[in-house]
Amino acid sequence: MHVVRRLRRAFLSICRCGDVMFSPYRLTTEQYALLRAVDRHPGIRQADVTNEIFAEPNTVTAMVNLLERRGILRRKSSPSDGRVRLLSLTAHGQAVMQKLSADWSPMRNVLRQCFSGEEGEQALKILDRVFTQMQGERETLLQKSDPEFRMKPDRDIAMEETKAVRPYPSAASERHARTAKPAIRSPRRTKTRSTAKPEIG
């Protein structure tokens, strides 16, 4: 069935198409998804954007920093909690978003046609079920995994794995060990005391 391969291929094909479409604006499909989330939810918390577009927090932070420097996005502290960052589009960002949405409209229609009708609805339900079940499986795996092992640095884990699985010496290395000549050590020079008695007189 190659389910994962097909899902990945379909997803990447959409992203690559969007990257080409948004390249004149020096934007990517993922950045467009972030802008759409902010456009739909003005004042959204930056932490909530990660769930909205299914991206890692570090990735969202990097995109927000870039879009803010370009004057497309505005970030400000929440009045109730200074640690929370709220996102909104600038006037320039709203103009850019209108152009992006217009350019993406034909591609949106293509995707709607792909998922139209009863078969399309069934496909969307399957995708939703895959997401839900994989989320549950992930939580189960995290609960079963050893928390102490996961907290160790990668170097310590690699050392433990190396100790646990030691490769047997190959036949060539054993033959080399048997036939190798022992190293010739130079004799150590020892100081000898003279037994002759000194002459007197």
Secondary structure as the mmCIF struct_conf table of DSSP 4:
data_model
#
loop_
_struct_conf.conf_type_id
_struct_conf.id
_struct_conf.beg_label_comp_id
_struct_conf.beg_label_asym_id
_struct_conf.beg_label_seq_id
_struct_conf.end_label_comp_id
_struct_conf.end_label_asym_id
_struct_conf.end_label_seq_id
HELX_RH_AL_P HELX_RH_AL_P1 VAL A 3 PHE A 22
HELX_RH_3T_P HELX_RH_3T_P1 SER A 23 TYR A 25
TURN_TY1_P TURN_TY1_P1 ARG A 26 ARG A 26
HELX_RH_AL_P HELX_RH_AL_P2 THR A 29 ARG A 40
BEND BEND1 HIS A 41 HIS A 41
TURN_TY1_P TURN_TY1_P2 PRO A 42 GLY A 43
STRN STRN1 ILE A 44 ARG A 45
HELX_RH_AL_P HELX_RH_AL_P3 GLN A 46 ILE A 53
TURN_TY1_P TURN_TY1_P3 PHE A 54 PHE A 54
HELX_RH_AL_P HELX_RH_AL_P4 PRO A 57 ARG A 69
TURN_TY1_P TURN_TY1_P4 ARG A 70 GLY A 71
BEND BEND2 ILE A 72 ILE A 72
STRN STRN2 LEU A 73 SER A 77
BEND BEND3 PRO A 79 SER A 80
TURN_TY1_P TURN_TY1_P5 GLY A 82 ARG A 83
STRN STRN3 ARG A 85 LEU A 89
HELX_RH_AL_P HELX_RH_AL_P5 ALA A 91 CYS A 114
TURN_TY1_P TURN_TY1_P6 PHE A 115 PHE A 115
HELX_RH_AL_P HELX_RH_AL_P6 GLY A 117 LYS A 144
BEND BEND4 SER A 145 SER A 145
HELX_RH_AL_P HELX_RH_AL_P7 PRO A 147 MET A 151
BEND BEND5 LYS A 152 LYS A 152
HELX_RH_AL_P HELX_RH_AL_P8 ASP A 154 ALA A 164
BEND BEND6 VAL A 165 VAL A 165
HELX_LH_PP_P HELX_LH_PP_P1 ARG A 166 SER A 170
HELX_RH_AL_P HELX_RH_AL_P9 ALA A 171 THR A 179
BEND BEND7 ALA A 180 ALA A 180
HELX_LH_PP_P HELX_LH_PP_P2 LYS A 181 ARG A 189
BEND BEND8 ALA A 196 ALA A 196
HELX_LH_PP_P HELX_LH_PP_P3 LYS A 197 GLU A 199
#
